[in-house]
Structures are given as structure tokens and as C-alpha cells.
Amino acid sequence: MVDITDALIQALVRRGVKTVYGVPGDFVLGLFKRFEDCPEIEVVCTAGEEGAAFAADAEARLNGLGVVMITYGVGALKILNAVGGAHAECSPVLVISGAPGINSDRKGGSQPLIHHSVYQQGDFQTRMFSEVTVASASLNSAATAVQDIDMVLDGIKTFSKPGYLQIPRDRIARELPFPISSVSSPMVPDRMNVENLLTSNLHKERAAILLDWMRSRERPVVLSGVHIQRYKMQDLFLQILEREGWMCATSLTGKTLIAESHPLSLGIYNGAMTSESVNEDIRNSDGILMIGFPMQDIDTGMFTMDIQEEKLARVDMNSGLTWAHSNGEEAKDELLLPHLLLKVWSEAAPPRQRSLQRVSLSPKRPQGPFTPKECETTLSRVVQAVGAMLVDENTVLLAEVGDSLFASAALHLPFENSFLTSGFWCSLGFVLPGAIGAWFANKQSRPIVLIGDGSFLMSAIECAPLARYNVPAIVIVLDNEGYGTERPMIDGEFNDVQPVDHAMLAQAYGFKKGHRVTTEFELQAALTDVSTIDGPTLLSVKLGKFDFSDALMKLTGGLKKRM
């Protein structure tokens, strides 16, 4: 007979899951053993629960579903931050938590005090996770377990948000009363099923009018956001861009949703933090389509976008179409979501003439070689060296929030889906375990991690699993003696951190090599060395205490006024 755990494992395998991340604990040991015995799934144990959730988040962004498994109470609460981030950034992560047994841990129907529990009436943990997931269920009954599993997994896929499953330890091996094939799954409203949304010709007509408007512009530009990638619209989106010949800039968190080597790529647009060349393209445009672009503070440069409303049409996952016509009237259509718009446009006849902005479709060349100078290392030159010496078709760049993120905007990444960050939730600690998830998502890849020294101290324990699984990550610690992102806003001793020998610490965790870099020639030599090593390596790069990227200075100039 098939039991509840069999049903869960089969459901995950059907959906392409090959890796489950986690940390074992007493309420979930039985599940870990069952997953470990499954030949189709590899169990990857991180140093801490939060790291497991971040690793699952990274894989989810690249492969469409990530899974984290933890114990009840102390394990589950440690991942609430990471799951909250996955919810905020539309990452499809499944949380599997063990729990006290329904019968075995409750004698005589009473509610005893059980370790790892908060003394609350009812299931406090499920209530907490309901705030950061789109679907949740406790698999208490074998009769409904299959439907509950499918309901949560379908909700995760539909909304690209986390889901939560809890399994009491005395239900892990509970047999189902009937074969899985005889169970009908519940219907989950599918907002991504465009055929169900085409209930009115009005949506098609508005989409067609908007397409005609964009085609009539002399200098049309598209601003695309991370939701194009999260909701799996990239192929259709790129197909339309190439057919129409429209230039496209992405948000910072949407970096590489189209390859930056693509001739239609302008680069990154995020308000006041944007480069002057991209800003000029936006200013000179007479028709701007902003699509799949969540209007959050980081991607808008703290809401410093300077775009005239009469030139702008917005289509996003929350509000649908918002478009101010040239006649002053505003068109709104909450059901005309990005995937529906792209579906209608994909069926349109090609334009009589592609946009005159494009001369050719030859790929853009990446930045030139790095030639070291007799000087100390600086942030901008580190970024230039990384781009020139490390970035290739196998690169996945993970940039920690802060100046690691803002400086990485200048890196030319020639391949799509090669950039990961916690760019909206802005949680430190994402990138080291994220490198684990990125590599297990594609073992042909090579993660490059940009992380500040303050964040490294928070998450250095995840160097151990990087070494354990021989992940070929190159970790670059930008050592500016503390929380450099905060110094331009308000500085004090609270922004300083204890000096640490990062290279020695990484090697103590099992890294293959560690370098301390203070000059450009040392930087070149270290990058040359680590690029040939199979396994995790680290560079600790000394920067000036007040060496900030231009983007950070522009951003914190606005933030400082609010402090």
C-alpha cells in the first residue's frame, strides 16, 4: 500500500523535483530517511535552516520549484524570514515541516507541553505560515492527504508563491485508504491560464489598441520587470520583442531576464540610479510599455522614475492595464494581465515595418579585458575584473543586498537567468546558501558570489555545505570594514564589524583555496588561480571604508532624508 509520504514524494517527482534542502530534527527524522531512500531525490543538508530555505528559493527561481524540509517549532520559525522573502519576491518554494504526532504525542486527548512548541491553543505554526504562503495544509488524514498535497503544489505553481505542508510524525507512514490514481485533485483557480481569462473580446480589443499604439511610436521602449521571469513569460516576451524590434531595459531585480548580450537590451533602468545612457533612451522615448515591473522602492530607485504619464502604459500582475491616453482619458483593465497581453500579441500579424531604432541583431560585445594598475583595489575595479575574467556561459551571479547588488548592476552578464539577489525583501544571508541551490539547479553552472564582510559574518556557516558538496562557487568578500551600505545614511560605530581572516575561515570550513587581496595585481592573480579550481574558493578583497558605488550614493541620498 501507498502511504502519505509516498504520495508526497510521488507528487514532487512528477513536478520535476530532484533536490530537497533541509536540516534534520526529531519531528522530521522519519521524513528525512524516506526522502534519502528515494533514488530520484537528493537530500542536501545545509548548516542552518534559514540557509536551507534560501537554497530552495534560489533553485525555485531557476527551475520553477524549490523544496525545504525542517523540523517543527525551532526549525520552522528560523525559516520564516526566508519564506517571507520568497513570498515577497514571487518564488515558488514548498515548505515541508514535521510536527508532533496527533495521537502519539497527545495522551488521553489532552494538550501536553511538547518541546519545540509555543504554548498556544491550536496549531500556531500553521497560522504563522499562512501569512507568508498562498496555500497550506496539515496532512492529518490519509483520506484527504493526496488532495491537500495537490492543492498546495498547484497553488504554488499558479501564484508563484510559497506553500506549506505539515506532517505529524505519526502520519508519515499512514497508509492511504485508496490508490492515488482514484483521487481527484481540487480545482485551483489558474490565473496563468489565459484561455480561461479570454471571456470578453474587450480584453483582446484593448490589447490590440495598445499594440497599435506601440507600433505607431517613433522610439518605443519596453521596461520589463522580474515578474516576466517569475511567471514564466520569458520565451513569449522575447519572441514579441524580436518581432517588433523594441528596445528593452529591465529592472535591477529583473537583470538577465533577457540576456544583456542581446542587441535589444538597453541594460538596467531603476530611476535615479540608472546610467546616463539608459536614462537618455527613456527620456527620448515617445512610447513606454512597463510590463511585469512591480513598483517597489529598490527597482524604482526609491520612486525616482521620471516618466511622463502620457508616454506610459503599465501592465502588471496586480493591477492589469493602466494607460493614460493622449486625450487625457485613463484606460484600466484589471484582467488584462501581462501573460494575457503577451498571448494576444503573439497571435497578431507581424508589423509592416520593425522599429527603426534597430540597425542589426548582432550580439553586443562584453566589457574589455582587465589590465591591472599599481594601486589598491576599489569596488568599481573589482566588478570590472570579475566581468572580464570570470563571467562566461556557465556563470550564475549571486549579489547580496547592499553595494554588492548595486555595484553588480554594471556587470555585463551575456546569458539570461544568470543573476540572483534578494533585491526586494533585502535580506542579508541569501547568497551563500543561494549558491548551493543555484548549483544543484544546474550542476553545469558556476556560482559567483558577491557579498559584503558584514553579511559574510551572518552566513559564513553555509561555507561548510558549499565545501561538503564541492560546489564550485567563487565567493568574493567585499571587505569595507562593516555595513558600508548604511554609512552614507547614518554612520557610527554600530556599522563596524569585527575584522576576520575570511580566507582562513573559509579554508577551515573546507574551501579549496582562500586569498587576501589588497592590490589590483593581487586581484588579477587570485582570480586567475581560483578560476581553474574545481570546488569552492574565496577572495577577501580589501576596499576603502568609504568606497561606495555611484548607484548606492544616489539611492542613499534619498533614504538619508527619511532617517
N, C-alpha and C positions, 0 to 999 in steps of 0.2 A: 504493500500500500504506500501511497504518497502522503507525506506529512507537510506541515506548514512550511518548514524550512525548504523542503524540496520544491514546493510551489514558488517560493520567493526566488530561489536560485534559478529555476527554470525561466521565470519571468525576466530576470536580469539578463540571462544568457540570450534569450530571444531578442532582447533590445541591444545586443552587442556589447554588453559589459564584459571586460576582460580583467579588470583590476578593482579591488576593494581596498580602501585605505582605512587604517584604524589603529587603536590601542586596546589591547585586551583588558578585561576586568571581570570580576567574578560573575556578574549577572549576564555576561555575554560570552563567556568562555565556550559554552556549548556551540554557539553560532560560529565562533572563530574556527573551531575544529571542523565543523561541517563545511564551511567555505574553503578551508585549507585542503580538505579532501576532494574538492571539486576540481577536476582537471582543466576545466575551461576558464577558471577564475584564479588569478594570483592575488594573494593577500599580502599587502605591503604595510608594514608596521613603521610608523613614524615615531619620533621621540616623544611627542606630546599630542594630545587630542586636537588642539587647535591646528597644529601642523597637518594632521590627517585631513581635517576639513578643508584647509587651504589647498592641499594637494588634490583633493577631489574636485574642488572648484576649478582649478587650472585644467584638469582633464575634461571637466564638463564644458568649458569654453571651447576646447579644441575638438572634442569628439561627440558632444551632444548629451552626455550623461556622465556624472561622476557620483561615486558612492563612498560614504564614510560610515564606519561602524564603531560604536563606542558603548561603554557601559552606562548604567543608569546613574543619575544624580551628578556625581563628581565628574564623570566623563562628559556627559551630555551638556552640563552647564558651561563647561570650558569651551565648547564649540559654538555657543550662541553668537558670539561676535562674528565668527567666520560665516555662519549661516545667515546672519543678518546682512552681511556684506554680499553674499550670493543672492539674497532676495533683492537688495537694492540695485545690484548690477545685472539682474536677469540671468543668473547662471543656474542651469538645471541640475541641482545636487539632491541626491536621495540620502537622508539620514536614517540609519538603522540603529536603534537603541535597544539594548536589553532592558529588563525590568524585573522586579521581584515577582515570584510566582503568584498566581491568583489563589491557588489552594495551598501549595507547599509552604508559602511564607505567611499565610494568614490562618491561624488555628482557631477553630470554633467561630469563624465568621467575624472575629474581632479585627481591629486595626492596630497591630503592634508597631512599636518603633523599630524600623529596619534600617540598618546602616545605609548610607548614601541617600537617605530620604530627608526631605524637608517636612516638618510636622505640620501638614496641611490636610484638610479634608479633600478627598477626591484625588485625581491624578494631576498634580501641579505641573509635572513636566510636559505632558501633552498640551496643557493650556498655554504654557510659555512658548512652545514651538509653534503653536497655532498662529502666533503673532508674526512669525518670520517664514511661514511656509504657505503654499496655496492649497495643500491638501495634507491631511494627517489621519492616521488610524492606528488603533491598538489591536493587534491580532489576537484577541482573546478567545475567539470562537473559530474552530475548524470549519464550521458550516459557512462562514462568511469571509474567510481569510483570502481566498482567491479573488473575490470581487473587491475586497479592500485593497489588496496589493495592486490590482489593475487600476483602480480608481486613483490611487496616489500617483502611480507611474504615468498614467495618462494626463493627470493634472500637471505634472512636472513638464511633460512634453508640450502640452498645449500652451502654457503660460510662460515657459522658460524661467521657472522659479523653483525654489527648493520644495521638497516634500518630506514627510516624516512618517516612519513606521516604527512602532514599538512592539517588542515581542516578549511577553513574560517568560521567564526561564522554564516554567513547567508547561509551556505551549510549543517549545522548539520542536519537539518530536511528536506533537499531537497529530494523529492521522486524520486525513480528510475523509468525510463520510461518502464521497463520490469521486469519480475520476475528474481531473481538471478539465478535460475536453467537454464535459457536460455542463460546465458552469458558464453562464452568460455574463459578460462584463457589463458594468453600468455604463450608461452613456454620459460622457463628459462633454459639455459644450466646447466645440473646437473653433476658437476664434481664428485659427490659421487656415481653416477650410474655406477657401474663397468661394467655392461653388455654393455653399450654404448662405453666404452673405449676398450673393447676387440676386436679391429678391426684387430689385427695382431697377428699371432702366435709368433711373435718375442718377445712380452712382456711376454707371457707365458714361452717361452724358457729361457729368461733371469731370470725370477723368479725361474724357476726350477733349473737352474745352480747355482743361489745364495743359494737355499735351500740345494743342494748337497754339496756346499762348507761349509756351516754352519754345516751340519751333519758330515762332514769329520774332523772337528776340534776336538782336544782333550779337549780344555777348552773354549767352546763358551760362550759368554756373550752378552746379549742384553741391550742396553741403550735406554730407552723409554722416550719420551717427552710428554708434555701436549697436543699436538695435537691428541694423541691417545684417550684422553678423550673428547676433544672438538668436534672431528669429529665422535664420537660415534663408535669407533672401539674397545672398551674395551673387550667386550664379545668374539669377534673373536680372538683378540690378546691373551687373557688369555687361550683360548682353544688351540691355537697353542703352547704357552709356555709349557703348561702342557703335551701336546702330545710329544713334543720334549725333555722336561726336561732341558730347557735352564735357567740358572740363569739370573736375570733381575735387573738392577738398574734403577732408574728413575731420571729425572731432579728435581731440587728443586721445580719449579712451577708445576711439574707433580706428586708431592708427593701424595701418596694414589691412583694413577690411577690403581695400584694393591695393595691389602691390604698388609700392612707391616708385618702382621702375616703369610702371605703366605710363604711356605717353599722355593719358588723360588725367593723370594725378597731379594736382597742384601742390599737395602737401597738407599741412595741418592748419585749420582755422579755429582759433579759440579767443576771439575778441582781442583785447589789448595785448595779449601775449603772442599774437600772430606776427610772423615775419613780414617785413615791409612788402616784399614781392607778392605774397599771397594777399595781403591787405589791399594792394593796388588792384589785383584781379577782381576782388569782391567789390571794391568801390566803383570800378568801371563797368561792372555788370549791369545790364538793364532787365535781367530776369533771374531770380534766385529761387531754386527749389531746395528747401530744407527738409530732408526726409530721414526718418528713423533716428532723429537727433534729439535725445532727451535734453530739455532745457535746464540742466543742472549747473551749479556755480563753477566747477572746475572747467568743464568743457566750454563754457561761455566766457571764460576769463573774468569770473566774478561779475557776470552780466554786463560786460563792456562791449558787446557786439554793437556795431554801428551800421545798421542796415535799414534803409528806408522801407517802410511798410508797403508802399505801393509797388515795390520791386520784389516782394517776398511772398511765396506760397509755402506754407508749412503743412507737412503730413506726418503725424507721429502716432505711436501706438496708444497713446492715452486720449487724444482729442480728435483724431482723424484729421480732416482737412480744415485749415483756417487760411483764408485767402482774401486779401483786400484788393478788390478790382480797381482798375484805374479810374473808374467812375465814382469811386468813394464807397461803393457798397461792399459789404463783407460777406463772403460765402463761407458757410460752415456745414460740415457733413461729418458727424461723429463716426459713421460707419465706413467712411472712405479711408481705411487704414492703409499703411504702406504696402502690405502684401497684396491687397485688393487692387490698389492703384497700379502696381507693377504688373499684375496679372492682366489687367485690361490693356495696359500699354504694350505688353509683349505680343498681343494679338493684333495690334494696329499695323497698318501698312507702313513700310519704310518711308522716311521723309523724301521729298523730291530732291532735296539737297541737304547734305550733312552740314552741321555748324561750320561756318567759315573760319572759326578760330583755329582749327587743326590743319596743319600742313601735311603731316605724315603720322603714321602709327609706329614709328621706330622707337624702341625702348630708350628710356633715359639712362644715362651713364651714372654710376655711383660716384661718390666723392673720390678724390685723387689719393695718391699714396701719402703715408705719414712719414715725414722727414724730421727726425728729432733735432732739437736745438740744445745748446749748452745752457739749460735753465731748469728750474724746479717745475714740477708738474702742476698743471692747472686743470680745472674742471673741463673747460672747453676743449683743451688739447687731449685729455683722456678720451672724451667722446669721439673726437676725430680719429684717434689711434684705434679705438675699438672698431669703428666703422670701416677703416681702411684695412685692418689686419685680421679681424675675426669674422666679420659678417659674411655669410655665404648662404647657399640654398638650404642648408640644414639648421640655420640659426633660429632659435626662439629666444627673443629678448624679454627678460622679466625686469621691470623697473619698479623699485619700491617708491611709494608715495613720498613726495618731497622733491628735493632738487635732483635726485636720481631720475625721477619721472620727467620733470620739466626740462632738464638738460637732454634727455633722450629724444625729445621731440626733434632735435636736429640730426639724429642718426638716420641715414638713408637705409631703409630696410626693403630690399628689392622683391621680396616674396610675401604673398598675402598670408594672413593669420599667423604672423610671426612676432606678435607683441602682446604681452600680458601685463596688467597692472591692476591694483585696487584704486582706480582713478576717481571713483565717486564716493564709495564708502570710506576710502582713505585710511585703511587700517595698516599700520606697520605690522610686519611679520608675515606678509603674504608671499614674498618672492622666493625665499629659501625652500620652504616646502612646496611652493608652486613649481619650482624647477623639477621636483620629484614627479609631480603629476604631469608636467609637460613632457618629460622624457618617457614615462610609461604610456602616455597617449600616443607617442610616436618614437620608437627607440632608434630611429634613424636621425633624430634631431640632436642638436647640441644646445642646451640652455646656456645663455649668457646672463648673469645676474648682476644688476647694478643696485647697490644697497649702501646706505649711509652707516657710519660707525655706530650711531645710536640705535638704529633698527637692528643692526647685527647683534648687538648685545641682547636684545629682546628675544631673538630667534636662533641664536647660534647652536642650540641643541639639535636643530634639524640638519646640521652638518653631519651628524652621526649616521642617519639613514641615507644621506647622499653618498657617504662612503660605503655603508653596508651594501647598497645595491649598485655600487660603482657607476653612479650617474655621472656622465662626462661633462658636468657643469663647470663653467669658468665663473667663479664668484669674484667680483671686483668691489672691494670695500672702499668707498669714498670717505676717507678719514679727515674730516674737518673739525675734529675735537668736540663733537657734540651735535645737538639738534640744530643744524645750520639753517633749516627751513624756517625756524621760529625766530632766529636772531634779527632779521630785518623788521619784524613786527615789534617785539619787545624782548630785550636781551637781559640776561642776568646769569648768575652762577648756576641757576636751575637748568640752563641749557647746556652745561658742561657734562661730560661723562668721563668715567674712569678710563685712562689710557690702557689699552690692551694690545698685546702682541697677537694680532689677528692671524698672522701666518703660522705662528707656533701653535695657537689654539686649534686652527683648522687641521694641522698635522696631527695634533693629539687626538682629534676625532677620527682620524684615518684618511685624511686627504693625501693625495699622491704628491703634491708639491705646494709650497707656500712661498710667496715673495713679498718683500717690503720694498716699495718703490718711492723714490723721492725726486728723481730727475727724469727727463724725457728719454735719455739713453737707457736708463734702467727700465723704464716703461716699455720701450721697444724690445729690449732683450727678454723681459719677463713674458710679454705677450707672445713672442716667438717661441719661447720654451713651452708654455702651457698649451699652445695650440696643437702640439704633437703628442700630448699625453692622453692616454685612454683612462679616464677616471676623473674625479673631482679635483680641482685645483683652485687656488685663491691668490689674488693680488691685493695687498693692502696699500692703497695709494695715498700718500700724504698730500693734503691740499691746505691752502691757507684757510685760517679760521673764518675769514670773511670773503671767501671766493665763491660768489654766487652766480648762477646763470642769469642772463638778461630776463628770461621768462619769469623766474622767481621774483626778481625785483619789481617787475611790472605787476605781478599778482599781489605781492605783499604790500605794495604801495596802497592798494585799495583796502586790503584787510586791516592794515595798521590803523586806519581811521575808525574801525569798529571795536578796537580793543579797549 
